Amino acid sequence: MSYETECDHCNTKLVVIGRQMGVPGGLEMEEGDCPLCGNVVARIMTDGFISVKLTEKQHQLLQTIFNASRWGHSSPPDVVDTACSLIAAGFVKQSGNDLHIPAEVQQALARIHQPLKV
């Protein structure tokens, strides 16, 4: 089971993935947190566990910003426009058309197995 949702706190688009263990009984309420701000975005009764990741589109946007900043390039205006919600939430820092992703955001992505790669 998986579905897309949006964090109420930072407006990041996310995918909630439920993994059932397939054993009888043992249902518990599991919570999934936004990997960027820590806000609870999902509560599911399951016998397994859930994980929360960025949507592929959100991850690609962060990857594009990361690559441009690592190579010393300014981000194209369309990327800056698309990243507005991430900039407003503080997950992307902006100086003109220069965007960069703070280390704590990079670490949060690595923890959920969505690292940014050069």
Stockholm file with secondary structure:
# STOCKHOLM 1.0

chainA/1-118         MSYETECDHCNTKLVVIGRQMGVPGGLEMEEGDCPLCGNVVARIMTDGFISVKLTEKQHQLLQTIFNASRWGHSSPPDVVDTACSLIAAGFVKQSGNDLHIPAEVQQALARIHQPLKV
#=GR chainA/1-118 SS CEEEEECTTTCCEEEEEEECCCCSSCCEEEEEECTTTCCEEEEEEESSEEEEEECHHHHHHHHHHHHHHHTTCCCCHHHHHHTHHHHHTTSSEEETTEEECCHHHHHHHHHTTCCCCC
#=GC SS_cons         CEEEEECTTTCCEEEEEEECCCCSSCCEEEEEECTTTCCEEEEEEESSEEEEEECHHHHHHHHHHHHHHHTTCCCCHHHHHHTHHHHHTTSSEEETTEEECCHHHHHHHHHTTCCCCC
//
